[in-house]
Amino acid sequence: MNSKTRIAVVGAGVVGLSCALWLQRKGFEVILIDPDDPGAGTSSGNACTIAEYGCIPVNSPDLFRRLPSLLFSSDSPLSMDLGYVLSHPAWMIEFLLNCREHKVDRIIRLLGKLLAKVYDGLDPLIEMANARDLLAQRGFMHVYRDQREFEAAKSSNQKRRAQGSSFVELERGDIEELEPNLKFPFQRGLLFDSISHVLDPLALSQRYFECFQQNEGQYLRQRALEVVHGEGSVQIRLDNGSSIEAERVVIAAGAFSKSIEGIPTKLLKLDTERGYHVQYSNMQHLLKRPVSWHHAGFYATPMNRGLRFAGTVEIAGYRKPMNPRIIDYLTRKSREMLELPEKPDQEWLGFRPTCPDALPVIGFSTVSEFIIYAFGHHHLGLTLSGITGKLVAELANGEDPSHNITPFSPRRFL
């Protein structure tokens, strides 16, 4: 396509910003559309790790057995709003169908291959945005309460290794030496020594945005309501009553992509998995690296501004208010893990875009070659943002994608 082609990107989270920067690298004129500050939504509240090891989905063959205890235990990282689930049965049925072992193994293989390309997409953006100081390579630790828990996770961890993840197994003494401030006597663990994490995800998005503006990118602080596709172009109707025209549009609005009219996201079964964090200011010195507590379902991550405990899963859509039970759970478990103040300084709720097969949606819309999808990244939005942007830019430029995106196509739901 002509290097002056005008492309709109709907969504200014880390995925949308990555798409915008990669499109600029290809020479496109880019308009970024979002009702909020760039990176201020779900992208700002994640667990901050570049999770190259993250090929194991929430979908699990043993979920049917574990579901009652996960749902009804006060010590569970999983919560479901029954009314919401019953009103959205298609997603839940499809999710459970993807918990069969052969389906899960396929998901693991597909994610593993994509995760191997993470830095192909991320490194060029870090350099463009002069953001290397926001990335720390201190490794990542995964800890288990006892040997039984460790053995139960062995199959999944062997599958991680088969997809290229490198880690060493830890005994209690190793864990105490590496992270001496942990209060809980974790008996076993894994150390992924090469893993990096972001020290401030909001600052990273802001660097990306500054780079975008320096490259003459245009930003519209509006909500995209509808996309109308025609002959050779699209029109995007905005909530101020105006509309803009572009040769192509990239939909990268995360969980909110499904609220945009004119694109058949209902066919994709896109839904929302709510994630939470609590954060303690000036407590980052307690850990040297991110630590994931397997049983508790969260990450503890040392950042520039404090120590963040992020994770959990709640199925309840994006209209309900914050669930205080989950905040209480994170606060209680974080204080079991480390010596912390009685209450965190920050409580946060975000909305992960999720498809029932735990795979992102990357590719041309089923209704128009002028609409490109880039959403549904589940727990891997930050990790996969760069490679998603690169693949989107290649599609927009008429190139063969540098990675096989057929498994991530929206056509897989037809």
N, C-alpha and C positions, 0 to 999 in steps of 0.2 A: 504493500500500500504506500501511498504518498507520505513522505515524512512529515507533511504538514496536516495530516489527518487529525481531526478534532475528536477526542475521546473523553467521555464523561465517566468518572468513577464515583459510584454511589456508596458512601461509607468511608469515614476517615479514621477507622481503627487501624491497628498495625497491619492487617491484611490489605485494606484499601490503600493505605499509604505506600505499602510495598509495591502494589500494582502500579500506583501512580508514578513512583520513582523509576521502576523498570520500563514503563511506557515512555517516560521522558528520555531514558537511556537509548531507546529505539528511535528517538526523534519526533515523537508525537506531541501535539499540543494537548494538554490535559486540564480538564476541569474537575475539581474535587467537590463533592456535594455531601454535606452532613449538617444536621441541625445543632450539633454540639461542638465543643472544642476538639480538635484532632487528638485522638488517643485517650480521651477522657472517659470513655465508657468501659466496656468489658476489658479492653486491652490494658487498662491501667491497674487492674486488680488481680492479675494472674499470679501463679506461683514462681514466675521469673526464670525457670530453667529452660535451657535449650535442650529439649528432651529427645535426643537422638535414640535413646533406648525405649521410647514410648510406643512401641508397636503392640502392646497388650491392651485390647479394648476393654471397656466396661462390660461389654457382652461376654458372658462366660458360660460354659456348659454346666457348671455346678450352681448357677444362679437360681434355678428352680428349687434346689434343696436349701439354699441359704436365704432365699427371699423372705420367709416369715420372720426369721431372727433379725434380718437387716431392717425390715419395716417396723417391727414392733418393739425392738430393744431401745432403751434410752441411751445405750452406748453405741449407737450406729451412725455411720457417716451418710447413710442413705435415708431420704425422706420423700414421700409421695403424697400429693394432694389427691385423695381418692376421687373427689368430684371432677377435678381436671382430667385425671387419667381416664375416667369413664366417659368423659365427653370427647376424648381424642383416642378412640380405640384403635384406629388404623396404625398409628405410630407404635403403640405398645405391642400390638400383635406382630408387626413387622420386626420390632426389636427382639421379641422373644424367639421368633423364627431364626434370627441371626445369632442366637445363643447356642445353636447346635454346633457340635465340635468341628465338623468339616467347614462350616461357615466361618467360625472363629479362626481356624487355621488359615483360611484364605485371607481374612482381614489382616491377620498378623503378617503374612507374606507381602501383601500389597503395601501396608504401612511401612514395613521394614525397608522395602526397596525405595520408597519415597523419602523416608527419613535419612537414607544414605546420601541423599542429594542436598541436605539442609544447607550446608555452607556454600554450595554452588549459588544459591539464591541469596543467602544472608551476607556473606563477606563483602560483595561489591556494594551493597547498600550501607554497611557499616563504614566503609571507606568513603563513599560519596558524602555521607552525612557527618563525617568526622566524629564518630561516636564510639571509637575503640575504648575510650575510658569508661564507658558504661557497661562493658562486658568483662567479667572476671572468670578465669579458668582455674577453679579451685577444686573441681570434682564434685561428686554428689554421692550421698550415702542413703541407703534404704535399710531400715532396721525392723527387726522382728522381736516380739516379746519372748518367744521360747522356740525350742527346737521343733515342736509340732507345727507351729505356724510357718517356720522356715521350710520344713519338708513339704507342707501343703502347697507352697508357692514354687517348689522346685521345677515342676514341669513348665510353668510360664517362664521362669528364668532361663531354662535351657532353650526355650524358643526365642527369647531375646538374644541369647548368644548365637543361635543359628542365623539370626538376621544381622549379625555383625557387631552386636554390643559387647564391649570388653569390660569385664569386672572381675574383682577378686572377692572371695568369700571371707567374712570376718567372724571371729569369735568375740566373746564378751570383752576380753582384755584388749583386743584390737580397737573395739568401739570406744572403750573408755580412754585409750591413749589418744585416739584421733579427735574425739569430742568429749573432753573431760567434764564439761558442764552439764551433760545429760544426767537428769535425776533418776529416771526410770532405768532399772537394770536390764537393758536389752541384751538378749543372749546371743543373737546371731544378726548378721547384716551383710550387705553387699557394698562395695566401694567401686563406683564408676569414676575412675581417676581423671579422665579426659574431658568431662562435661563442663560446659560453661554456664553461667547464669547472668541475667541482666540485673544491674544494681539499682535501676530506677526505670521501670517500663514506661511511665508517663514521659520522663525526660527523653527516652529513646524516640518515642512518637513525635515529640516536639522537635528533636533534631531532624528527623525525617521531614517534618513539615517545613522547617526553615530551609532545608535543602530544596524541597519542592518549590517553594516560593522564589528562591534564588534562581531556579531554572525557569522562571516566568510562568509557573503554574497558577491557575486561577482557582480561588476558593469561594464557594457559595454556601453561606450558613443558612441552609434551607433543608426542609424535609422533602425528599422525593416521594410523591404520592402515586404516580402512575408513569409507566413507560408505554409509549405508542410507537410501534414499529411500522415503517412504511417502505417505500422503494429507495434503497440506498442510504437510509438514515433513520434515526430514532428521535422522538420528541419526549422530553422528560418534564412532566407537570409537577410544579413545586407548590408548597403549601401557602405561599404568598399570592397565589393566583396566576403567577407567570409561568412560562415554560421556556426551556432551552432546546436547541437542536444540536445534535452531534452525529457524526458518522457511525459511531459505535458507543455502547454503554457497557461498563463493567459493574455488575451488581456484587458488592462486597460489604453489605450492611449487616453481616452476621445474622443473629437470630431475628432481626427486624426486617430481613430481606423478604420474609413471607408476608409482610404487611403492604408491600408495593403492588399496586394493581397492574395488570397487563403482562405479568410474567407468571407462568403456571407453577408456582412454588408448591401448591397443594399436592400436585402429582409427586413431588420430591419427598413428601412426608417430613419436611423440615420442621423441627420443633426446638424447644428451649430447655436446656439443662442448667438450672440455676447453681452458681457457685458462690462461695462466701470466703471472706477472710477477716481476721482480726490482726491488728498490728500494734506492737509495743515500741514506742519511740526510744531511741538511744540504747536499745538492748541487743543490737547486732553483734556486739563483741562476744556474746555467749556461744555463738557457733562460728566455725571456720568456713563452712560450706553448707549448701542446702541439705536438709535431712528429711527424708520421707518416712513417716511412721505408718507401716503397712496396715496394721489393725485399725488405726484411727482415721485413715483415709485423707490425710493432709500432708502438706509440705511445710517445713519451717525453713525460711530463707532469710539469711542476713543481707540487708540492703543498705543503701546509703543513708536512708532516713530511719531505719529501725529494723525490727525483726518481725517478719510477716508469717502468719500461719494461714495457709490458703488451701482450699479443697472442698470436700464433701460434694454430694450430689442431691439435688432436690428437683423433682418433676412437678412443676406447678405453674408453668407459663411465665410470662413477664408482667402480668398485671397485678398480681398479689403483692402485698407489702412484704418487707423483710420478715423472716421467720425467727423470732427471738430464741426458740429452742435450739436452732443450729448455732447461733452466736454463743449461747450458753455452753453448748457442747464444745465448740472450738476453744473457748476461754478455759473451760475446765481441763480439757485434754492438754492444752498448751502448758498449763501450770503443773500438770503431772509430769510433763516432759522436762521442763526447765524452771529455774527459780525466777519468777516473774512477778510484777506488780499484780494486785488483785484484779484490776480491770484494764483492758487494752485502751489505747488512745484512739483507735480507729476501728469502726465496724463497717463492712462493705458487702454489697450484694451485686453480682454481675450475671449476665445471661449468655451462656455458651450456646452457639448454634450447633444443633446436633441432628444427624440423620440416623435412622434405626440401624444402619450397618456400620456406624462409627467411622465412615469414610467421608472425606470432604467432597464437595461438588465443584469441579473445575472443568469448564468446557463451554461450548456454545449452547445456548438455550434450545429447547426443542421447538420453539416457535419462530425463531429468527436467527440468522447468522450475524446479525448486528448486535446481539445481546450475548455477553459472556458472563458466566457465573463464577464466583470465587468466594464460597462460603461453606459452612458446615464443618468447620475444623475441630469441633468437639473440644477436647482438652489440649489440642496441639496448635492453637492459633498463632501464638508467638513463634513456636518452633518452625512451623511450616509457612509462615508469612512470606519469607524471602523467596523460597522456591515456587510458591504459588504465584507471586508477582512475576517471576521470570517466565513461567509457563504461560501466563495470561498475555504477557507482552509478545511472546513468540506467536501465539495464536492470532493476536491482533495484527501482527506484522506479516501474516501469511506464511510463516515458517512451519516446518515440522517441529513439534515440541521436542525438547531435549530429553524428555522422560515420557514414557507411555502413559497417557492420561485416559485411555479408554475405560479403565475400571472406575474412574472418578466422574465420568460423563453423566449428565442428568438423564441421558437415555437409558441408563441402567434401571430406572424405575418404571419404564413404560411397559 
